[in-house]
Amino acid sequence: MDDDDITYLLGRYVEMIPDQQSPDEDTSSEMPVIGGGPDTTGLIKLMALGRDGQIVDELTRVLWESKPGEPSFEDFRVFKDPEDPDGKLNFGLTYVEPDGTPYPAVMITTTEELRNGRPEPHVIRVLDDGQRISGDQTTP
C-alpha cells in the first residue's frame, strides 16, 4: 500500500463504558480518570487508515502508554510546512507531570520515524531568556 493511500492519526486511544462518558462530578483531581477530566492515562497510538476508511492494522501501533503516577502526553497538534523538502512534522503537545503540572513540549519527526520508532518530545521548562515556565502556561 502506497503512503499516499494512508491517513495517519496520532492521539489518545480511549475505551469507555457508555455510562462513564459523562460523569456527574468533577474528576479532574482523581487518578486514574475513567470518564471525563484530563487525559492522564492511556495509550497514545499512531492509527493508520486506508483510503476506504478502514484501520490498517499492520501500520497501527502504540507509541506511549501512560500509567497512573507516571508523566503523560496529551493535546497533540501537528503542522507540516509545505516548503520543507524533508517532510518534517512539527508537533506541539502538552507534557503532564505525575502531579498534574503541565508543560509545553515539541516533537519534530517524520511519518517514517513515527512508523518505525518512538520519537521523544522535548519538554520546555525554561524559555531561552532563562524564564522558568509555570505549570499554568503551557503555550508561552
MITOR-129806 format. One record per residue: residue in three letters; x, y, z of N, C-alpha, C in turn. Coordinates in steps of 0.1 Angstrom, whole numbers, padded with zeros to 4 digits, always signed. Layout:
MITOR-129806
AlaXYZXYZXYZ;...
//
This chain:
MITOR-129806
Met+0008-0012+0000+0000+0000+0000+0009+0012+0000;Asp+0006+0022-0009+0014+0034-0010+0010+0044+0001;Asp+0020+0051+0006+0018+0061+0017+0007+0071+0013;Asp+0006+0074+0000-0004+0084-0004-0018+0079-0002;Asp-0020+0066+0000-0033+0059+0003-0036+0058+0018;Ile-0027+0063+0026-0028+0062+0041-0030+0075+0047;Thr-0039+0076+0057-0040+0088+0066-0036+0083+0080;Tyr-0027+0091+0086-0022+0087+0099-0029+0097+0110;Leu-0033+0091+0121-0039+0099+0132-0031+0095+0144;Leu-0027+0106+0152-0019+0104+0164-0028+0109+0175;Gly-0031+0101+0185-0039+0106+0196-0041+0096+0207;Arg-0048+0100+0217-0051+0091+0228-0062+0081+0224;Tyr-0059+0068+0227-0068+0057+0224-0075+0054+0237;Val-0089+0056+0237-0097+0055+0249-0108+0046+0246;Glu-0110+0036+0256-0122+0028+0255-0130+0032+0268;Met-0143+0036+0266-0151+0040+0278-0164+0031+0278;Ile-0168+0028+0290-0181+0022+0291-0191+0033+0289;Pro-0202+0031+0282-0211+0043+0278-0216+0051+0290;Asp-0219+0044+0302-0224+0052+0313-0213+0060+0320;Gln-0201+0058+0316-0190+0066+0323-0185+0078+0314;Gln-0192+0080+0303-0187+0091+0294-0191+0105+0299;Ser-0201+0106+0307-0205+0119+0312-0206+0119+0327;Pro-0195+0120+0335-0196+0119+0349-0204+0131+0355;Asp-0210+0128+0366-0219+0139+0373-0210+0148+0381;Glu-0198+0144+0384-0190+0153+0393-0176+0155+0386;Asp-0169+0165+0391-0156+0169+0386-0146+0157+0390;Thr-0139+0152+0380-0130+0141+0382-0115+0146+0380;Ser-0113+0159+0378-0100+0163+0374-0089+0161+0384;Ser-0092+0159+0397-0082+0157+0406-0079+0142+0410;Glu-0087+0133+0404-0086+0119+0407-0077+0112+0396;Met-0070+0101+0401-0062+0093+0391-0065+0079+0394;Pro-0067+0070+0385-0069+0074+0371-0083+0079+0368;Val-0084+0087+0357-0097+0093+0353-0103+0083+0343;Ile-0115+0078+0346-0121+0069+0337-0131+0076+0328;Gly-0138+0085+0332-0148+0092+0324-0147+0107+0326;Gly-0142+0114+0316-0141+0129+0317-0128+0133+0324;Gly-0126+0146+0325-0114+0151+0332-0102+0150+0322;Pro-0090+0154+0327-0078+0154+0319-0074+0140+0314;Asp-0067+0140+0303-0062+0128+0298-0049+0124+0305;Thr-0049+0117+0316-0037+0114+0323-0032+0100+0322;Thr-0040+0091+0317-0036+0077+0315-0041+0072+0301;Gly-0035+0062+0297-0040+0056+0284-0029+0055+0274;Leu-0033+0050+0263-0023+0048+0251-0023+0060+0242;Ile-0011+0063+0237-0010+0072+0226-0007+0063+0214;Lys-0016+0063+0204-0015+0054+0193-0013+0062+0180;Leu-0006+0056+0171-0005+0061+0157-0014+0051+0149;Met-0025+0057+0145-0035+0049+0138-0034+0052+0123;Ala-0035+0041+0115-0034+0043+0100-0047+0039+0094;Leu-0052+0048+0086-0065+0045+0079-0062+0044+0064;Gly-0068+0034+0058-0067+0032+0043-0076+0042+0036;Arg-0075+0042+0023-0084+0051+0015-0099+0048+0017;Asp-0101+0035+0021-0115+0030+0023-0120+0034+0037;Gly-0111+0040+0046-0115+0044+0059-0113+0033+0069;Gln-0108+0022+0065-0106+0010+0074-0092+0012+0081;Ile-0091+0007+0093-0078+0007+0100-0069-0003+0094;Val-0057+0002+0091-0046-0007+0086-0038-0012+0098;Asp-0042-0025+0103-0036-0030+0115-0021-0031+0115;Glu-0015-0034+0104+0000-0036+0103+0007-0023+0104;Leu+0001-0012+0102+0007+0002+0104+0003+0009+0116;Thr-0006+0003+0124-0011+0009+0136-0003+0004+0148;Arg+0001+0014+0157+0009+0009+0168+0008+0019+0180;Val+0012+0014+0191+0012+0022+0204+0026+0029+0204;Leu+0026+0042+0206+0038+0050+0208+0042+0052+0223;Trp+0032+0055+0231+0034+0057+0245+0022+0050+0253;Glu+0025+0045+0265+0015+0040+0274+0017+0047+0287;Ser+0008+0056+0290+0009+0063+0303+0002+0055+0314;Lys+0007+0055+0326+0001+0048+0337+0000+0058+0349;Pro-0009+0055+0358-0010+0064+0370+0003+0065+0377;Gly+0006+0078+0380+0019+0080+0387+0031+0083+0378;Glu+0029+0082+0365+0039+0085+0355+0035+0097+0347;Pro+0045+0104+0341+0042+0115+0332+0034+0110+0320;Ser+0027+0120+0314+0019+0116+0302+0019+0128+0292;Phe+0015+0125+0280+0014+0134+0269+0000+0136+0265;Glu-0004+0148+0261-0018+0150+0256-0018+0162+0246;Asp-0029+0164+0240-0032+0175+0231-0022+0177+0220;Phe-0020+0166+0212-0011+0167+0201-0017+0175+0190;Arg-0009+0185+0185-0012+0193+0173-0001+0192+0163;Val-0004+0191+0151+0007+0189+0141+0007+0200+0130;Phe+0018+0204+0126+0020+0214+0115+0030+0208+0105;Lys+0027+0207+0093+0036+0203+0082+0039+0214+0073;Asp+0051+0219+0073+0055+0230+0065+0055+0225+0050;Pro+0047+0230+0041+0047+0226+0027+0060+0230+0020;Glu+0068+0239+0026+0080+0243+0020+0092+0234+0024;Asp+0090+0226+0034+0101+0217+0039+0103+0205+0030;Pro+0115+0205+0024+0118+0194+0015+0119+0180+0022;Asp+0122+0180+0035+0124+0168+0042+0110+0162+0048;Gly+0100+0170+0046+0087+0165+0051+0086+0163+0066;Lys+0093+0171+0073+0092+0170+0088+0078+0174+0093;Leu+0074+0167+0104+0061+0170+0110+0065+0177+0123;Asn+0059+0189+0126+0062+0197+0138+0050+0195+0147;Phe+0052+0188+0158+0041+0186+0168+0043+0196+0180;Gly+0032+0201+0184+0031+0208+0197+0022+0199+0206;Leu+0026+0198+0218+0018+0189+0227+0020+0194+0241;Thr+0013+0187+0250+0014+0190+0264+0020+0178+0272;Tyr+0030+0181+0280+0036+0171+0288+0031+0173+0302;Val+0026+0163+0309+0019+0164+0322+0027+0156+0332;Glu+0032+0163+0342+0039+0156+0353+0030+0148+0361;Pro+0035+0138+0368+0025+0129+0376+0017+0137+0386;Asp+0022+0149+0391+0014+0157+0400+0003+0166+0392;Gly+0003+0165+0379-0007+0172+0371-0002+0185+0365;Thr+0011+0189+0368+0016+0201+0363+0019+0200+0348;Pro+0013+0208+0340+0015+0207+0325+0027+0216+0321;Tyr+0034+0211+0310+0044+0219+0304+0043+0218+0289;Pro+0046+0228+0281+0046+0227+0267+0057+0217+0262;Ala+0055+0211+0251+0065+0202+0245+0064+0203+0230;Val+0076+0200+0224+0076+0199+0209+0082+0186+0205;Met+0078+0182+0193+0084+0170+0187+0085+0172+0172;Ile+0097+0171+0167+0099+0172+0152+0103+0159+0147;Thr+0096+0154+0138+0098+0140+0133+0092+0139+0119;Thr+0093+0127+0114+0087+0124+0101+0077+0112+0102;Thr+0069+0110+0092+0059+0099+0093+0067+0086+0094;Glu+0078+0085+0086+0086+0073+0087+0092+0070+0101;Glu+0097+0081+0108+0102+0079+0121+0090+0075+0131;Leu+0078+0080+0129+0067+0076+0137+0063+0062+0135;Arg+0064+0057+0123+0060+0043+0120+0071+0034+0125;Asn+0083+0038+0125+0094+0028+0129+0101+0030+0142;Gly+0098+0041+0149+0104+0043+0162+0095+0049+0172;Arg+0101+0055+0182+0093+0062+0192+0100+0075+0195;Pro+0098+0086+0187+0105+0099+0189+0101+0104+0203;Glu+0110+0110+0210+0108+0116+0223+0106+0131+0222;Pro+0094+0136+0227+0092+0150+0227+0102+0158+0236;His+0105+0170+0232+0114+0179+0240+0104+0187+0249;Val+0106+0186+0262+0097+0193+0272+0104+0207+0274;Ile+0096+0217+0274+0101+0231+0276+0097+0235+0290;Arg+0107+0236+0298+0106+0241+0312+0111+0255+0314;Val+0121+0259+0306+0127+0272+0307+0128+0278+0293;Leu+0124+0290+0291+0125+0297+0278+0139+0302+0276;Asp+0142+0306+0264+0156+0310+0260+0161+0321+0269;Asp+0152+0330+0274+0157+0341+0282+0159+0337+0297;Gly+0158+0324+0300+0160+0319+0313+0148+0319+0322;Gln+0136+0323+0316+0124+0324+0324+0118+0310+0325;Arg+0116+0306+0338+0110+0293+0340+0095+0294+0337;Ile+0090+0284+0330+0076+0284+0327+0068+0278+0339;Ser+0058+0285+0343+0050+0280+0353+0040+0269+0347;Gly+0036+0260+0355+0027+0249+0350+0014+0254+0345;Asp+0010+0266+0348-0003+0271+0343-0002+0278+0329;Gln+0009+0278+0323+0011+0284+0310+0018+0274+0301;Thr+0010+0266+0294+0015+0256+0285+0017+0260+0271;Thr+0013+0273+0268+0015+0278+0255+0022+0292+0256;Pro+0035+0292+0259+0041+0305+0260+0042+0313+0247;
//
